[in-house]
Amino acid sequence: MGIRAFIPDDIPEEEIDEKLTKMISDSIRDAVKYKISTLPVEGILPDEITIAEVLRARSYKTAMFGKWHLGDKSPHLPNDKGFEYFTVCCILTICIRIIFGGIKK
């Protein structure tokens, strides 16, 4: 059974790649939206242990630079997850630097 068996008959052969790509990407996007909407938290899970927490417990200095997609409110901030220093780039490429204390809660 070929891929054509899964494509509606009214789609011309020359449009199959484009339509199939759109069908797959739409399905993935819908699945991700559904999964995100059913998550119990809005960030990294509280019981997750980060490499920063492990290293900091062993007296290493820890820092995080770049994007943080694991939550934007406490207890999901980098300072809450073991990072002493972090620099994050926010939307509109506005960068903020937060040292030790993190974002005011």
C-alpha positions as CSV (number, residue, x, y, z in Angstrom):
1,M,0.0,0.0,0.0
2,G,1.5,3.3,-1.1
3,I,1.1,6.8,0.4
4,R,-1.6,7.5,-2.2
5,A,-3.9,5.3,-0.2
6,F,-3.9,7.9,2.6
7,I,-4.4,11.0,0.3
8,P,-7.9,12.0,-0.8
9,D,-8.6,11.2,-4.4
10,D,-9.4,14.8,-5.3
11,I,-5.8,16.0,-4.7
12,P,-3.8,16.0,-8.0
13,E,-0.6,14.1,-8.1
14,E,1.6,17.2,-8.4
15,E,0.1,18.7,-5.2
16,I,0.6,15.6,-3.0
17,D,3.9,16.6,-1.5
18,E,2.6,20.1,-0.5
19,K,-0.7,18.8,0.8
20,L,0.9,15.9,2.7
21,T,3.5,18.2,4.3
22,K,0.7,20.5,5.4
23,M,-1.4,17.6,6.7
24,I,1.5,16.3,8.7
25,S,2.5,19.7,10.1
26,D,-1.1,20.6,11.0
27,S,-1.4,17.3,12.8
28,I,1.8,17.8,14.7
29,R,0.9,21.4,15.6
30,D,-2.6,20.3,16.9
31,A,-1.0,17.5,18.9
32,V,1.5,19.8,20.5
33,K,-1.2,22.4,21.3
34,Y,-3.3,19.7,23.0
35,K,-0.3,18.3,25.0
36,I,0.7,21.8,26.2
37,S,-2.9,22.6,27.2
38,T,-3.1,19.5,29.3
39,L,0.2,20.0,31.2
40,P,-0.2,20.4,35.0
41,V,2.4,23.2,35.3
42,E,3.6,26.2,33.3
43,G,7.3,25.4,33.4
44,I,9.9,22.9,34.4
45,L,8.5,20.4,36.9
46,P,9.4,21.3,40.5
47,D,10.9,17.9,41.2
48,E,13.2,18.0,38.1
49,I,16.9,18.2,39.1
50,T,19.0,20.3,36.7
51,I,22.8,19.9,36.1
52,A,23.2,23.3,37.7
53,E,21.7,22.1,41.0
54,V,24.0,19.1,41.0
55,L,27.1,21.2,40.2
56,R,26.2,23.9,42.6
57,A,25.8,21.4,45.4
58,R,29.5,20.4,44.7
59,S,30.6,24.1,45.0
60,Y,30.8,24.9,41.3
61,K,29.7,28.4,40.1
62,T,26.8,28.0,37.7
63,A,25.5,30.3,35.0
64,M,23.0,30.1,32.1
65,F,23.2,32.2,29.0
66,G,20.6,32.3,26.2
67,K,17.0,31.3,26.0
68,W,15.0,29.9,29.0
69,H,11.8,28.2,27.9
70,L,11.1,26.4,31.2
71,G,8.9,29.0,32.8
72,D,8.9,32.7,33.5
73,K,7.6,32.8,37.1
74,S,9.0,31.4,40.3
75,P,9.5,28.5,41.0
76,H,10.5,27.9,37.3
77,L,13.2,30.6,37.0
78,P,16.9,29.8,36.4
79,N,17.7,31.0,39.9
80,D,15.2,28.6,41.3
81,K,16.8,25.7,39.4
82,G,20.4,26.1,40.6
83,F,21.8,28.9,38.4
84,E,23.6,31.6,40.3
85,Y,23.9,33.9,37.3
86,F,21.9,34.0,34.1
87,T,21.4,36.2,31.1
88,V,18.3,35.6,29.1
89,C,17.1,37.1,25.8
90,C,13.5,38.0,26.0
91,I,10.9,38.6,23.2
92,L,11.9,41.5,20.9
93,T,15.5,40.6,21.6
94,I,15.6,42.7,24.8
95,C,18.2,41.2,27.0
96,I,18.1,41.4,30.7
97,R,20.9,40.4,33.1
98,I,20.0,39.1,36.5
99,I,22.6,38.3,39.1
100,F,22.0,36.2,42.2
101,G,18.6,37.5,43.3
102,G,16.9,36.8,40.0
103,I,13.6,38.6,39.0
104,K,11.8,40.4,41.8
105,K,9.0,38.1,42.9
